[in-house]
Amino acid sequence: MADNAFAYTPLSGAFREEELPVLLHWLQDARNKNDIVILVSHSGLEKDRSIASSPGAPNIIISGHDQNLFEKPLRVGKSILVGTGKNGSVIG
């Protein structure tokens, strides 16, 4: 089993502290290679807002953990956050 097999704790919906810098590194790398970066996240709206306000944030974050449905997309920093609604009912 990999050393980091349990680095993400699904029951809490939160990244451990050392994982956010890794995600941000991957996002920055993706931004350097692509015109648009979309992150599909199951981390919860609070963590997604944190990601969106970080340097190298994705253009769009599709947030699913909290089952939020926004009448209008949220703008956080340069990112757009959208929610999937309950059970992904509004994707598409």
C-alpha positions in Angstrom: 0.0 0.0 0.0 1.3 3.5 -0.8 2.6 5.7 2.0 0.0 8.3 1.2 -3.0 5.9 0.8 -4.8 7.5 3.7 -3.5 11.1 3.2 -7.1 12.2 2.2 -9.7 11.7 4.9 -13.0 11.2 3.1 -15.1 11.1 6.3 -14.0 14.6 7.2 -14.0 16.0 3.6 -10.8 17.8 4.4 -7.3 17.7 3.1 -4.6 17.2 5.6 -2.5 20.4 5.9 0.4 19.2 3.8 -1.8 18.3 0.8 -3.0 21.7 -0.2 0.5 22.9 -1.3 0.7 19.7 -3.5 -2.7 20.4 -5.1 -1.8 24.0 -5.7 1.5 22.9 -7.3 -0.4 20.6 -9.7 -2.9 23.4 -10.4 -0.1 25.8 -11.2 1.5 23.3 -13.5 -1.8 22.7 -15.2 -2.4 26.5 -15.6 1.1 26.8 -17.3 0.1 24.1 -19.9 -3.5 24.9 -20.5 -5.8 27.9 -21.3 -8.5 26.8 -18.8 -8.2 24.6 -15.8 -11.3 23.0 -14.2 -11.2 21.3 -10.8 -13.9 18.9 -9.9 -13.8 18.9 -6.1 -15.4 16.9 -3.3 -13.6 18.9 -0.5 -16.5 21.1 0.6 -17.3 24.7 -0.1 -15.0 26.2 2.6 -11.9 24.3 1.2 -12.9 25.1 -2.4 -13.1 28.8 -1.5 -9.6 28.5 0.0 -8.3 26.8 -3.2 -10.0 29.5 -5.3 -8.3 32.3 -3.4 -4.8 30.7 -3.7 -2.2 31.6 -6.4 -2.5 29.4 -9.4 -6.2 28.6 -8.6 -8.2 26.9 -11.3 -10.6 28.9 -13.6 -13.6 26.9 -12.5 -14.3 24.7 -9.5 -17.2 22.3 -9.6 -17.9 21.8 -5.9 -19.9 18.7 -4.9 -19.4 17.7 -1.3 -21.8 20.1 0.4 -24.6 19.6 -2.2 -24.8 23.4 -2.7 -26.8 24.9 -5.5 -26.1 28.5 -6.3 -28.6 30.7 -8.3 -25.5 32.3 -9.8 -21.9 31.1 -9.9 -19.8 32.4 -7.1 -16.7 34.5 -7.9 -13.8 33.9 -5.6 -10.6 35.6 -6.7 -10.2 34.8 -10.3 -12.1 31.5 -10.0 -15.7 30.7 -10.6 -17.4 28.2 -8.2 -20.5 26.3 -9.1 -22.3 23.7 -7.0 -23.7 20.4 -8.2 -26.8 20.4 -6.1 -28.1 17.3 -4.4 -26.6 14.1 -5.8 -25.2 16.0 -8.8 -28.7 16.8 -10.0 -27.8 20.0 -11.9 -24.6 19.0 -13.7 -24.8 19.7 -17.4 
